[in-house]
Amino acid sequence: MSSAKQTRGQWGEDTVCNYLLQHEYSIDARNWHCRYGEIDIVARKSGVLVFVEVKLRGSRAMVSGLESVTPSKQIKLRRAAECYLQKLGSDVPARFDVIELVADGSNVKGIEWVKNAF
């Protein structure tokens, strides 16, 4: 991790943001929240808005990042995304992705990106 004050979750989100930038996505927002919940990352590419849920796991995790995004979590994310889109004031195509970052300490072991996860 780059800073002693930076949490593991912040480090994971930073790593995923850099990964998205390498894949030519722009980052519109991070840790965006409203009364319905929080969206980890809002990214954009080719006119499509992507709401990204970041899941950081150790290499021995029993549950995958995708499995941990339960139906109730999906509802919260959808509501938060609707709120974001209302504030944006435009009707753009959007999708929900889950990016699982597998890491031991600050050593990235793998990244699994599930596009259109739900």
Biopython code that builds the backbone (N, CA, C, O; Angstrom):
import numpy as np
from Bio.PDB.StructureBuilder import StructureBuilder

atoms = [
    (1, "MET", "N", (0.838, -1.177, 0.000)),
    (1, "MET", "CA", (0.000, 0.000, 0.000)),
    (1, "MET", "C", (0.881, 1.236, 0.000)),
    (1, "MET", "O", (1.986, 1.227, 0.542)),
    (2, "SER", "N", (0.390, 2.277, -0.601)),
    (2, "SER", "CA", (1.222, 3.462, -0.793)),
    (2, "SER", "C", (1.318, 4.345, 0.437)),
    (2, "SER", "O", (2.269, 5.117, 0.556)),
    (3, "SER", "N", (0.368, 4.259, 1.354)),
    (3, "SER", "CA", (0.380, 5.150, 2.515)),
    (3, "SER", "C", (-0.037, 4.385, 3.755)),
    (3, "SER", "O", (-0.908, 3.517, 3.697)),
    (4, "ALA", "N", (0.586, 4.707, 4.874)),
    (4, "ALA", "CA", (0.241, 4.032, 6.127)),
    (4, "ALA", "C", (-1.200, 4.347, 6.529)),
    (4, "ALA", "O", (-1.842, 3.532, 7.191)),
    (5, "LYS", "N", (-1.713, 5.502, 6.144)),
    (5, "LYS", "CA", (-3.074, 5.890, 6.504)),
    (5, "LYS", "C", (-4.122, 5.315, 5.546)),
    (5, "LYS", "O", (-5.310, 5.307, 5.865)),
    (6, "GLN", "N", (-3.705, 4.849, 4.411)),
    (6, "GLN", "CA", (-4.620, 4.313, 3.420)),
    (6, "GLN", "C", (-5.115, 2.936, 3.868)),
    (6, "GLN", "O", (-4.322, 2.078, 4.255)),
    (7, "THR", "N", (-6.427, 2.738, 3.810)),
    (7, "THR", "CA", (-6.972, 1.445, 4.194)),
    (7, "THR", "C", (-6.780, 0.435, 3.070)),
    (7, "THR", "O", (-6.487, 0.791, 1.928)),
    (8, "ARG", "N", (-6.951, -0.812, 3.421)),
    (8, "ARG", "CA", (-6.854, -1.884, 2.417)),
    (8, "ARG", "C", (-7.911, -1.679, 1.331)),
    (8, "ARG", "O", (-7.635, -1.884, 0.149)),
    (9, "GLY", "N", (-9.118, -1.276, 1.727)),
    (9, "GLY", "CA", (-10.184, -1.033, 0.759)),
    (9, "GLY", "C", (-9.855, 0.104, -0.195)),
    (9, "GLY", "O", (-10.117, 0.012, -1.394)),
    (10, "GLN", "N", (-9.278, 1.182, 0.339)),
    (10, "GLN", "CA", (-8.876, 2.307, -0.515)),
    (10, "GLN", "C", (-7.797, 1.870, -1.501)),
    (10, "GLN", "O", (-7.819, 2.243, -2.674)),
    (11, "TRP", "N", (-6.853, 1.071, -1.003)),
    (11, "TRP", "CA", (-5.797, 0.560, -1.875)),
    (11, "TRP", "C", (-6.409, -0.282, -2.992)),
    (11, "TRP", "O", (-6.006, -0.168, -4.150)),
    (12, "GLY", "N", (-7.378, -1.126, -2.649)),
    (12, "GLY", "CA", (-8.029, -1.962, -3.656)),
    (12, "GLY", "C", (-8.747, -1.127, -4.700)),
    (12, "GLY", "O", (-8.655, -1.408, -5.895)),
    (13, "GLU", "N", (-9.459, -0.107, -4.260)),
    (13, "GLU", "CA", (-10.165, 0.761, -5.202)),
    (13, "GLU", "C", (-9.187, 1.552, -6.071)),
    (13, "GLU", "O", (-9.434, 1.738, -7.262)),
    (14, "ASP", "N", (-8.084, 2.016, -5.490)),
    (14, "ASP", "CA", (-7.042, 2.699, -6.279)),
    (14, "ASP", "C", (-6.506, 1.768, -7.359)),
    (14, "ASP", "O", (-6.331, 2.170, -8.509)),
    (15, "THR", "N", (-6.249, 0.522, -6.978)),
    (15, "THR", "CA", (-5.711, -0.460, -7.916)),
    (15, "THR", "C", (-6.695, -0.712, -9.047)),
    (15, "THR", "O", (-6.297, -0.785, -10.210)),
    (16, "VAL", "N", (-7.978, -0.846, -8.716)),
    (16, "VAL", "CA", (-8.999, -1.077, -9.742)),
    (16, "VAL", "C", (-9.157, 0.152, -10.635)),
    (16, "VAL", "O", (-9.330, 0.009, -11.845)),
    (17, "CYS", "N", (-9.100, 1.358, -10.063)),
    (17, "CYS", "CA", (-9.162, 2.572, -10.888)),
    (17, "CYS", "C", (-8.018, 2.600, -11.897)),
    (17, "CYS", "O", (-8.228, 2.905, -13.071)),
    (18, "ASN", "N", (-6.827, 2.289, -11.447)),
    (18, "ASN", "CA", (-5.681, 2.251, -12.362)),
    (18, "ASN", "C", (-5.881, 1.203, -13.449)),
    (18, "ASN", "O", (-5.529, 1.426, -14.607)),
    (19, "TYR", "N", (-6.440, 0.074, -13.079)),
    (19, "TYR", "CA", (-6.735, -1.001, -14.037)),
    (19, "TYR", "C", (-7.734, -0.508, -15.089)),
    (19, "TYR", "O", (-7.551, -0.747, -16.283)),
    (20, "LEU", "N", (-8.785, 0.176, -14.645)),
    (20, "LEU", "CA", (-9.778, 0.716, -15.578)),
    (20, "LEU", "C", (-9.150, 1.752, -16.508)),
    (20, "LEU", "O", (-9.425, 1.759, -17.707)),
    (21, "LEU", "N", (-8.315, 2.619, -15.963)),
    (21, "LEU", "CA", (-7.640, 3.624, -16.782)),
    (21, "LEU", "C", (-6.758, 2.968, -17.851)),
    (21, "LEU", "O", (-6.681, 3.454, -18.980)),
    (22, "GLN", "N", (-6.101, 1.878, -17.495)),
    (22, "GLN", "CA", (-5.278, 1.140, -18.461)),
    (22, "GLN", "C", (-6.127, 0.557, -19.587)),
    (22, "GLN", "O", (-5.631, 0.326, -20.689)),
    (23, "HIS", "N", (-7.406, 0.321, -19.307)),
    (23, "HIS", "CA", (-8.338, -0.209, -20.309)),
    (23, "HIS", "C", (-9.163, 0.912, -20.958)),
    (23, "HIS", "O", (-10.222, 0.669, -21.536)),
    (24, "GLU", "N", (-8.656, 2.133, -20.847)),
    (24, "GLU", "CA", (-9.200, 3.312, -21.514)),
    (24, "GLU", "C", (-10.579, 3.737, -21.021)),
    (24, "GLU", "O", (-11.373, 4.285, -21.786)),
    (25, "TYR", "N", (-10.863, 3.485, -19.748)),
    (25, "TYR", "CA", (-12.056, 4.013, -19.101)),
    (25, "TYR", "C", (-11.678, 5.311, -18.423)),
    (25, "TYR", "O", (-10.538, 5.481, -17.988)),
    (26, "SER", "N", (-12.629, 6.229, -18.329)),
    (26, "SER", "CA", (-12.428, 7.423, -17.511)),
    (26, "SER", "C", (-13.157, 7.187, -16.192)),
    (26, "SER", "O", (-14.130, 6.435, -16.139)),
    (27, "ILE", "N", (-12.690, 7.823, -15.150)),
    (27, "ILE", "CA", (-13.306, 7.694, -13.833)),
    (27, "ILE", "C", (-14.119, 8.959, -13.577)),
    (27, "ILE", "O", (-13.569, 10.057, -13.491)),
    (28, "ASP", "N", (-15.439, 8.790, -13.456)),
    (28, "ASP", "CA", (-16.324, 9.929, -13.208)),
    (28, "ASP", "C", (-16.496, 10.199, -11.716)),
    (28, "ASP", "O", (-16.618, 11.354, -11.306)),
    (29, "ALA", "N", (-16.508, 9.150, -10.906)),
    (29, "ALA", "CA", (-16.723, 9.324, -9.460)),
    (29, "ALA", "C", (-16.178, 8.119, -8.714)),
    (29, "ALA", "O", (-16.069, 7.016, -9.249)),
    (30, "ARG", "N", (-15.838, 8.375, -7.448)),
    (30, "ARG", "CA", (-15.409, 7.306, -6.536)),
    (30, "ARG", "C", (-16.149, 7.470, -5.219)),
    (30, "ARG", "O", (-16.355, 8.585, -4.740)),
    (31, "ASN", "N", (-16.539, 6.358, -4.651)),
    (31, "ASN", "CA", (-17.235, 6.349, -3.369)),
    (31, "ASN", "C", (-18.410, 7.329, -3.373)),
    (31, "ASN", "O", (-18.613, 8.081, -2.420)),
    (32, "TRP", "N", (-19.165, 7.304, -4.451)),
    (32, "TRP", "CA", (-20.319, 8.187, -4.583)),
    (32, "TRP", "C", (-21.459, 7.610, -3.751)),
    (32, "TRP", "O", (-21.772, 6.425, -3.859)),
    (33, "HIS", "N", (-22.074, 8.440, -2.930)),
    (33, "HIS", "CA", (-23.142, 7.918, -2.080)),
    (33, "HIS", "C", (-24.359, 8.836, -2.087)),
    (33, "HIS", "O", (-24.278, 10.037, -2.344)),
    (34, "CYS", "N", (-25.470, 8.212, -1.796)),
    (34, "CYS", "CA", (-26.741, 8.899, -1.614)),
    (34, "CYS", "C", (-27.480, 8.127, -0.524)),
    (34, "CYS", "O", (-26.917, 7.218, 0.086)),
    (35, "ARG", "N", (-28.701, 8.475, -0.287)),
    (35, "ARG", "CA", (-29.432, 7.818, 0.805)),
    (35, "ARG", "C", (-29.663, 6.326, 0.563)),
    (35, "ARG", "O", (-29.983, 5.593, 1.499)),
    (36, "TYR", "N", (-29.507, 5.875, -0.660)),
    (36, "TYR", "CA", (-29.751, 4.466, -0.973)),
    (36, "TYR", "C", (-28.519, 3.583, -0.839)),
    (36, "TYR", "O", (-28.637, 2.361, -0.742)),
    (37, "GLY", "N", (-27.350, 4.187, -0.833)),
    (37, "GLY", "CA", (-26.136, 3.384, -0.731)),
    (37, "GLY", "C", (-24.951, 4.078, -1.384)),
    (37, "GLY", "O", (-24.991, 5.271, -1.686)),
    (38, "GLU", "N", (-23.912, 3.309, -1.590)),
    (38, "GLU", "CA", (-22.666, 3.832, -2.141)),
    (38, "GLU", "C", (-22.260, 3.040, -3.365)),
    (38, "GLU", "O", (-22.423, 1.822, -3.425)),
    (39, "ILE", "N", (-21.730, 3.759, -4.338)),
    (39, "ILE", "CA", (-21.166, 3.133, -5.534)),
    (39, "ILE", "C", (-19.657, 3.326, -5.444)),
    (39, "ILE", "O", (-19.173, 4.450, -5.303)),
    (40, "ASP", "N", (-18.918, 2.224, -5.526)),
    (40, "ASP", "CA", (-17.460, 2.299, -5.379)),
    (40, "ASP", "C", (-16.826, 3.165, -6.458)),
    (40, "ASP", "O", (-16.078, 4.096, -6.160)),
    (41, "ILE", "N", (-17.132, 2.847, -7.720)),
    (41, "ILE", "CA", (-16.526, 3.577, -8.836)),
    (41, "ILE", "C", (-17.587, 3.768, -9.919)),
    (41, "ILE", "O", (-18.331, 2.844, -10.249)),
    (42, "VAL", "N", (-17.640, 4.977, -10.461)),
    (42, "VAL", "CA", (-18.445, 5.231, -11.659)),
    (42, "VAL", "C", (-17.442, 5.546, -12.764)),
    (42, "VAL", "O", (-16.692, 6.519, -12.686)),
    (43, "ALA", "N", (-17.445, 4.706, -13.788)),
    (43, "ALA", "CA", (-16.499, 4.858, -14.893)),
    (43, "ALA", "C", (-17.282, 5.035, -16.195)),
    (43, "ALA", "O", (-18.500, 4.863, -16.237)),
    (44, "ARG", "N", (-16.555, 5.378, -17.244)),
    (44, "ARG", "CA", (-17.213, 5.614, -18.532)),
    (44, "ARG", "C", (-16.270, 5.226, -19.665)),
    (44, "ARG", "O", (-15.065, 5.473, -19.618)),
    (45, "LYS", "N", (-16.862, 4.613, -20.680)),
    (45, "LYS", "CA", (-16.112, 4.316, -21.901)),
    (45, "LYS", "C", (-17.098, 4.216, -23.060)),
    (45, "LYS", "O", (-18.134, 3.561, -22.951)),
    (46, "SER", "N", (-16.771, 4.859, -24.151)),
    (46, "SER", "CA", (-17.587, 4.807, -25.369)),
    (46, "SER", "C", (-19.047, 5.147, -25.107)),
    (46, "SER", "O", (-19.946, 4.520, -25.668)),
    (47, "GLY", "N", (-19.284, 6.141, -24.254)),
    (47, "GLY", "CA", (-20.636, 6.588, -23.988)),
    (47, "GLY", "C", (-21.442, 5.720, -23.041)),
    (47, "GLY", "O", (-22.623, 5.986, -22.816)),
    (48, "VAL", "N", (-20.831, 4.692, -22.485)),
    (48, "VAL", "CA", (-21.514, 3.806, -21.539)),
    (48, "VAL", "C", (-21.017, 4.109, -20.130)),
    (48, "VAL", "O", (-19.814, 4.155, -19.877)),
    (49, "LEU", "N", (-21.960, 4.313, -19.227)),
    (49, "LEU", "CA", (-21.637, 4.541, -17.823)),
    (49, "LEU", "C", (-21.568, 3.189, -17.132)),
    (49, "LEU", "O", (-22.456, 2.354, -17.301)),
    (50, "VAL", "N", (-20.520, 2.975, -16.358)),
    (50, "VAL", "CA", (-20.317, 1.685, -15.701)),
    (50, "VAL", "C", (-20.243, 1.902, -14.196)),
    (50, "VAL", "O", (-19.374, 2.617, -13.698)),
    (51, "PHE", "N", (-21.168, 1.274, -13.483)),
    (51, "PHE", "CA", (-21.173, 1.299, -12.028)),
    (51, "PHE", "C", (-20.396, 0.073, -11.571)),
    (51, "PHE", "O", (-20.801, -1.061, -11.825)),
    (52, "VAL", "N", (-19.278, 0.310, -10.896)),
    (52, "VAL", "CA", (-18.360, -0.779, -10.547)),
    (52, "VAL", "C", (-18.395, -1.041, -9.050)),
    (52, "VAL", "O", (-18.188, -0.136, -8.242)),
    (53, "GLU", "N", (-18.659, -2.281, -8.695)),
    (53, "GLU", "CA", (-18.558, -2.739, -7.312)),
    (53, "GLU", "C", (-17.217, -3.453, -7.192)),
    (53, "GLU", "O", (-16.956, -4.420, -7.907)),
    (54, "VAL", "N", (-16.369, -2.973, -6.286)),
    (54, "VAL", "CA", (-15.038, -3.545, -6.096)),
    (54, "VAL", "C", (-15.084, -4.507, -4.915)),
    (54, "VAL", "O", (-15.581, -4.167, -3.841)),
    (55, "LYS", "N", (-14.565, -5.698, -5.123)),
    (55, "LYS", "CA", (-14.470, -6.697, -4.062)),
    (55, "LYS", "C", (-13.015, -7.115, -3.936)),
    (55, "LYS", "O", (-12.419, -7.634, -4.880)),
    (56, "LEU", "N", (-12.458, -6.882, -2.767)),
    (56, "LEU", "CA", (-11.068, -7.230, -2.488)),
    (56, "LEU", "C", (-11.058, -8.507, -1.672)),
    (56, "LEU", "O", (-11.704, -8.588, -0.627)),
    (57, "ARG", "N", (-10.336, -9.489, -2.138)),
    (57, "ARG", "CA", (-10.288, -10.790, -1.473)),
    (57, "ARG", "C", (-8.847, -11.249, -1.315)),
    (57, "ARG", "O", (-7.986, -10.939, -2.139)),
    (58, "GLY", "N", (-8.603, -11.987, -0.251)),
    (58, "GLY", "CA", (-7.334, -12.677, -0.101)),
    (58, "GLY", "C", (-7.364, -13.919, -0.964)),
    (58, "GLY", "O", (-8.438, -14.361, -1.374)),
    (59, "SER", "N", (-6.218, -14.486, -1.244)),
    (59, "SER", "CA", (-6.163, -15.646, -2.142)),
    (59, "SER", "C", (-6.842, -16.878, -1.556)),
    (59, "SER", "O", (-7.109, -17.832, -2.286)),
    (60, "ARG", "N", (-7.126, -16.879, -0.260)),
    (60, "ARG", "CA", (-7.782, -18.031, 0.373)),
    (60, "ARG", "C", (-9.261, -17.782, 0.669)),
    (60, "ARG", "O", (-9.869, -18.534, 1.431)),
    (61, "ALA", "N", (-9.838, -16.757, 0.088)),
    (61, "ALA", "CA", (-11.242, -16.429, 0.342)),
    (61, "ALA", "C", (-12.145, -17.573, -0.074)),
    (61, "ALA", "O", (-11.921, -18.215, -1.100)),
    (62, "MET", "N", (-13.165, -17.822, 0.728)),
    (62, "MET", "CA", (-14.096, -18.917, 0.475)),
    (62, "MET", "C", (-15.213, -18.519, -0.497)),
    (62, "MET", "O", (-15.785, -19.381, -1.164)),
    (63, "VAL", "N", (-15.524, -17.226, -0.581)),
    (63, "VAL", "CA", (-16.610, -16.736, -1.420)),
    (63, "VAL", "C", (-16.034, -15.770, -2.440)),
    (63, "VAL", "O", (-15.221, -14.910, -2.098)),
    (64, "SER", "N", (-16.450, -15.908, -3.687)),
    (64, "SER", "CA", (-15.949, -15.007, -4.725)),
    (64, "SER", "C", (-16.562, -13.623, -4.562)),
    (64, "SER", "O", (-17.568, -13.446, -3.876)),
    (65, "GLY", "N", (-15.943, -12.664, -5.199)),
    (65, "GLY", "CA", (-16.459, -11.304, -5.163)),
    (65, "GLY", "C", (-17.853, -11.211, -5.756)),
    (65, "GLY", "O", (-18.710, -10.507, -5.222)),
    (66, "LEU", "N", (-18.087, -11.908, -6.847)),
    (66, "LEU", "CA", (-19.402, -11.886, -7.486)),
    (66, "LEU", "C", (-20.461, -12.506, -6.578)),
    (66, "LEU", "O", (-21.571, -11.984, -6.473)),
    (67, "GLU", "N", (-20.126, -13.607, -5.930)),
    (67, "GLU", "CA", (-21.078, -14.262, -5.023)),
    (67, "GLU", "C", (-21.432, -13.369, -3.839)),
    (67, "GLU", "O", (-22.523, -13.482, -3.280)),
    (68, "SER", "N", (-20.524, -12.493, -3.459)),
    (68, "SER", "CA", (-20.775, -11.633, -2.298)),
    (68, "SER", "C", (-21.691, -10.444, -2.612)),
    (68, "SER", "O", (-22.113, -9.726, -1.705)),
    (69, "VAL", "N", (-21.993, -10.241, -3.884)),
    (69, "VAL", "CA", (-22.929, -9.183, -4.261)),
    (69, "VAL", "C", (-24.330, -9.817, -4.285)),
    (69, "VAL", "O", (-24.828, -10.251, -5.324)),
    (70, "THR", "N", (-24.924, -9.848, -3.117)),
    (70, "THR", "CA", (-26.202, -10.528, -2.899)),
    (70, "THR", "C", (-27.351, -9.778, -3.589)),
    (70, "THR", "O", (-27.190, -8.626, -3.991)),
    (71, "PRO", "N", (-28.504, -10.435, -3.723)),
    (71, "PRO", "CA", (-29.660, -9.733, -4.301)),
    (71, "PRO", "C", (-30.007, -8.436, -3.566)),
    (71, "PRO", "O", (-30.370, -7.450, -4.208)),
    (72, "SER", "N", (-29.903, -8.416, -2.247)),
    (72, "SER", "CA", (-30.211, -7.173, -1.520)),
    (72, "SER", "C", (-29.168, -6.093, -1.825)),
    (72, "SER", "O", (-29.518, -4.917, -1.919)),
    (73, "LYS", "N", (-27.907, -6.467, -1.978)),
    (73, "LYS", "CA", (-26.857, -5.509, -2.352)),
    (73, "LYS", "C", (-27.115, -4.984, -3.762)),
    (73, "LYS", "O", (-26.906, -3.802, -4.035)),
    (74, "GLN", "N", (-27.568, -5.860, -4.654)),
    (74, "GLN", "CA", (-27.871, -5.447, -6.021)),
    (74, "GLN", "C", (-28.986, -4.403, -6.042)),
    (74, "GLN", "O", (-28.925, -3.437, -6.803)),
    (75, "ILE", "N", (-29.994, -4.599, -5.211)),
    (75, "ILE", "CA", (-31.098, -3.631, -5.131)),
    (75, "ILE", "C", (-30.574, -2.274, -4.674)),
    (75, "ILE", "O", (-30.923, -1.243, -5.249)),
    (76, "LYS", "N", (-29.737, -2.273, -3.640)),
    (76, "LYS", "CA", (-29.161, -1.014, -3.145)),
    (76, "LYS", "C", (-28.325, -0.324, -4.229)),
    (76, "LYS", "O", (-28.396, 0.893, -4.397)),
    (77, "LEU", "N", (-27.539, -1.111, -4.956)),
    (77, "LEU", "CA", (-26.708, -0.534, -6.017)),
    (77, "LEU", "C", (-27.574, 0.042, -7.139)),
    (77, "LEU", "O", (-27.285, 1.116, -7.667)),
    (78, "ARG", "N", (-28.631, -0.674, -7.495)),
    (78, "ARG", "CA", (-29.532, -0.170, -8.544)),
    (78, "ARG", "C", (-30.176, 1.147, -8.124)),
    (78, "ARG", "O", (-30.257, 2.085, -8.917)),
    (79, "ARG", "N", (-30.631, 1.214, -6.880)),
    (79, "ARG", "CA", (-31.257, 2.449, -6.388)),
    (79, "ARG", "C", (-30.263, 3.600, -6.363)),
    (79, "ARG", "O", (-30.597, 4.723, -6.742)),
    (80, "ALA", "N", (-29.054, 3.325, -5.922)),
    (80, "ALA", "CA", (-28.028, 4.371, -5.901)),
    (80, "ALA", "C", (-27.694, 4.814, -7.327)),
    (80, "ALA", "O", (-27.487, 6.002, -7.577)),
    (81, "ALA", "N", (-27.641, 3.870, -8.249)),
    (81, "ALA", "CA", (-27.354, 4.208, -9.648)),
    (81, "ALA", "C", (-28.470, 5.063, -10.239)),
    (81, "ALA", "O", (-28.202, 6.008, -10.981)),
    (82, "GLU", "N", (-29.703, 4.739, -9.919)),
    (82, "GLU", "CA", (-30.836, 5.548, -10.390)),
    (82, "GLU", "C", (-30.718, 6.980, -9.871)),
    (82, "GLU", "O", (-30.978, 7.938, -10.600)),
    (83, "CYS", "N", (-30.331, 7.112, -8.624)),
    (83, "CYS", "CA", (-30.136, 8.431, -8.018)),
    (83, "CYS", "C", (-29.010, 9.179, -8.745)),
    (83, "CYS", "O", (-29.139, 10.367, -9.041)),
    (84, "TYR", "N", (-27.919, 8.484, -9.027)),
    (84, "TYR", "CA", (-26.790, 9.090, -9.745)),
    (84, "TYR", "C", (-27.242, 9.578, -11.121)),
    (84, "TYR", "O", (-26.922, 10.695, -11.528)),
    (85, "LEU", "N", (-27.982, 8.738, -11.828)),
    (85, "LEU", "CA", (-28.436, 9.093, -13.165)),
    (85, "LEU", "C", (-29.391, 10.283, -13.128)),
    (85, "LEU", "O", (-29.360, 11.127, -14.024)),
    (86, "GLN", "N", (-30.233, 10.360, -12.107)),
    (86, "GLN", "CA", (-31.132, 11.512, -11.967)),
    (86, "GLN", "C", (-30.328, 12.792, -11.766)),
    (86, "GLN", "O", (-30.638, 13.820, -12.368)),
    (87, "LYS", "N", (-29.301, 12.735, -10.925)),
    (87, "LYS", "CA", (-28.467, 13.914, -10.678)),
    (87, "LYS", "C", (-27.672, 14.289, -11.927)),
    (87, "LYS", "O", (-27.402, 15.465, -12.169)),
    (88, "LEU", "N", (-27.297, 13.278, -12.719)),
    (88, "LEU", "CA", (-26.557, 13.514, -13.954)),
    (88, "LEU", "C", (-27.443, 14.256, -14.958)),
    (88, "LEU", "O", (-26.965, 15.085, -15.733)),
    (89, "GLY", "N", (-28.737, 13.945, -14.929)),
    (89, "GLY", "CA", (-29.683, 14.637, -15.785)),
    (89, "GLY", "C", (-29.647, 14.235, -17.241)),
    (89, "GLY", "O", (-30.089, 14.989, -18.109)),
    (90, "SER", "N", (-29.126, 13.052, -17.518)),
    (90, "SER", "CA", (-29.152, 12.590, -18.898)),
    (90, "SER", "C", (-29.424, 11.093, -18.917)),
    (90, "SER", "O", (-29.187, 10.378, -17.943)),
    (91, "ASP", "N", (-29.916, 10.661, -20.028)),
    (91, "ASP", "CA", (-30.255, 9.256, -20.194)),
    (91, "ASP", "C", (-29.141, 8.588, -20.992)),
    (91, "ASP", "O", (-29.110, 8.678, -22.220)),
    (92, "VAL", "N", (-28.237, 7.926, -20.298)),
    (92, "VAL", "CA", (-27.118, 7.266, -20.959)),
    (92, "VAL", "C", (-27.191, 5.770, -20.698)),
    (92, "VAL", "O", (-27.710, 5.345, -19.665)),
    (93, "PRO", "N", (-26.678, 4.969, -21.621)),
    (93, "PRO", "CA", (-26.628, 3.531, -21.360)),
    (93, "PRO", "C", (-25.730, 3.260, -20.157)),
    (93, "PRO", "O", (-24.698, 3.905, -19.975)),
    (94, "ALA", "N", (-26.142, 2.298, -19.343)),
    (94, "ALA", "CA", (-25.367, 1.990, -18.136)),
    (94, "ALA", "C", (-25.382, 0.491, -17.886)),
    (94, "ALA", "O", (-26.256, -0.234, -18.362)),
    (95, "ARG", "N", (-24.385, 0.049, -17.122)),
    (95, "ARG", "CA", (-24.324, -1.355, -16.720)),
    (95, "ARG", "C", (-23.656, -1.455, -15.354)),
    (95, "ARG", "O", (-23.055, -0.498, -14.866)),
    (96, "PHE", "N", (-23.775, -2.636, -14.748)),
    (96, "PHE", "CA", (-23.160, -2.907, -13.453)),
    (96, "PHE", "C", (-22.083, -3.970, -13.641)),
    (96, "PHE", "O", (-22.354, -5.056, -14.154)),
    (97, "ASP", "N", (-20.869, -3.653, -13.224)),
    (97, "ASP", "CA", (-19.757, -4.597, -13.263)),
    (97, "ASP", "C", (-19.292, -4.877, -11.843)),
    (97, "ASP", "O", (-19.414, -4.034, -10.954)),
    (98, "VAL", "N", (-18.763, -6.068, -11.648)),
    (98, "VAL", "CA", (-18.097, -6.415, -10.394)),
    (98, "VAL", "C", (-16.656, -6.737, -10.748)),
    (98, "VAL", "O", (-16.387, -7.554, -11.629)),
    (99, "ILE", "N", (-15.732, -6.085, -10.051)),
    (99, "ILE", "CA", (-14.314, -6.387, -10.253)),
    (99, "ILE", "C", (-13.772, -6.914, -8.940)),
    (99, "ILE", "O", (-13.769, -6.225, -7.920)),
    (100, "GLU", "N", (-13.312, -8.158, -8.995)),
    (100, "GLU", "CA", (-12.720, -8.801, -7.824)),
    (100, "GLU", "C", (-11.202, -8.716, -7.937)),
    (100, "GLU", "O", (-10.604, -9.144, -8.925)),
    (101, "LEU", "N", (-10.611, -8.161, -6.915)),
    (101, "LEU", "CA", (-9.162, -8.040, -6.834)),
    (101, "LEU", "C", (-8.687, -9.046, -5.799)),
    (101, "LEU", "O", (-9.043, -8.954, -4.625)),
    (102, "VAL", "N", (-7.886, -10.002, -6.235)),
    (102, "VAL", "CA", (-7.327, -11.001, -5.325)),
    (102, "VAL", "C", (-5.907, -10.569, -4.990)),
    (102, "VAL", "O", (-5.064, -10.419, -5.875)),
    (103, "ALA", "N", (-5.656, -10.372, -3.699)),
    (103, "ALA", "CA", (-4.352, -9.863, -3.292)),
    (103, "ALA", "C", (-3.969, -10.411, -1.928)),
    (103, "ALA", "O", (-4.816, -10.622, -1.060)),
    (104, "ASP", "N", (-2.691, -10.633, -1.763)),
    (104, "ASP", "CA", (-2.109, -10.939, -0.457)),
    (104, "ASP", "C", (-1.250, -9.737, -0.095)),
    (104, "ASP", "O", (-0.223, -9.477, -0.722)),
    (105, "GLY", "N", (-1.689, -9.008, 0.927)),
    (105, "GLY", "CA", (-1.010, -7.752, 1.249)),
    (105, "GLY", "C", (-1.176, -6.806, 0.085)),
    (105, "GLY", "O", (-2.297, -6.596, -0.378)),
    (106, "SER", "N", (-0.092, -6.226, -0.403)),
    (106, "SER", "CA", (-0.160, -5.337, -1.562)),
    (106, "SER", "C", (0.291, -6.038, -2.839)),
    (106, "SER", "O", (0.595, -5.387, -3.838)),
    (107, "ASN", "N", (0.331, -7.364, -2.799)),
    (107, "ASN", "CA", (0.734, -8.162, -3.951)),
    (107, "ASN", "C", (-0.519, -8.665, -4.669)),
    (107, "ASN", "O", (-1.226, -9.535, -4.160)),
    (108, "VAL", "N", (-0.789, -8.112, -5.858)),
    (108, "VAL", "CA", (-1.968, -8.504, -6.623)),
    (108, "VAL", "C", (-1.738, -9.881, -7.233)),
    (108, "VAL", "O", (-0.765, -10.103, -7.954)),
    (109, "LYS", "N", (-2.651, -10.802, -6.931)),
    (109, "LYS", "CA", (-2.570, -12.162, -7.457)),
    (109, "LYS", "C", (-3.426, -12.341, -8.708)),
    (109, "LYS", "O", (-3.148, -13.194, -9.550)),
    (110, "GLY", "N", (-4.480, -11.515, -8.815)),
    (110, "GLY", "CA", (-5.336, -11.616, -9.988)),
    (110, "GLY", "C", (-6.487, -10.636, -9.929)),
    (110, "GLY", "O", (-6.852, -10.133, -8.866)),
    (111, "ILE", "N", (-7.051, -10.377, -11.097)),
    (111, "ILE", "CA", (-8.215, -9.510, -11.212)),
    (111, "ILE", "C", (-9.236, -10.238, -12.067)),
    (111, "ILE", "O", (-8.927, -10.700, -13.165)),
    (112, "GLU", "N", (-10.454, -10.337, -11.555)),
    (112, "GLU", "CA", (-11.547, -10.913, -12.331)),
    (112, "GLU", "C", (-12.593, -9.828, -12.531)),
    (112, "GLU", "O", (-13.114, -9.263, -11.570)),
    (113, "TRP", "N", (-12.889, -9.549, -13.785)),
    (113, "TRP", "CA", (-13.811, -8.484, -14.147)),
    (113, "TRP", "C", (-15.051, -9.111, -14.759)),
    (113, "TRP", "O", (-14.980, -9.704, -15.835)),
    (114, "VAL", "N", (-16.174, -8.986, -14.092)),
    (114, "VAL", "CA", (-17.434, -9.505, -14.600)),
    (114, "VAL", "C", (-18.254, -8.311, -15.084)),
    (114, "VAL", "O", (-18.777, -7.528, -14.290)),
    (115, "LYS", "N", (-18.351, -8.196, -16.405)),
    (115, "LYS", "CA", (-19.144, -7.119, -17.003)),
    (115, "LYS", "C", (-20.600, -7.533, -17.044)),
    (115, "LYS", "O", (-20.916, -8.713, -17.194)),
    (116, "ASN", "N", (-21.496, -6.548, -16.910)),
    (116, "ASN", "CA", (-22.941, -6.841, -16.880)),
    (116, "ASN", "C", (-23.246, -7.911, -15.845)),
    (116, "ASN", "O", (-23.959, -8.875, -16.126)),
    (117, "ALA", "N", (-22.708, -7.738, -14.655)),
    (117, "ALA", "CA", (-22.800, -8.766, -13.619)),
    (117, "ALA", "C", (-24.240, -9.031, -13.156)),
    (117, "ALA", "O", (-24.569, -10.149, -12.759)),
    (118, "PHE", "N", (-25.081, -8.017, -13.208)),
    (118, "PHE", "CA", (-26.487, -8.196, -12.832)),
    (118, "PHE", "C", (-27.330, -7.125, -13.483)),
    (118, "PHE", "O", (-28.546, -7.097, -13.294)),
]
sb = StructureBuilder()
sb.init_structure("model")
sb.init_model(0)
sb.init_chain("A")
sb.init_seg("    ")
for serial, (resi, resn, name, xyz) in enumerate(atoms, 1):
    if name == "N":
        sb.init_residue(resn, " ", resi, " ")
    sb.init_atom(name, np.array(xyz, "f"), 0.0, 1.0, " ", f" {name:<3s}", serial, name[0])
structure = sb.get_structure()
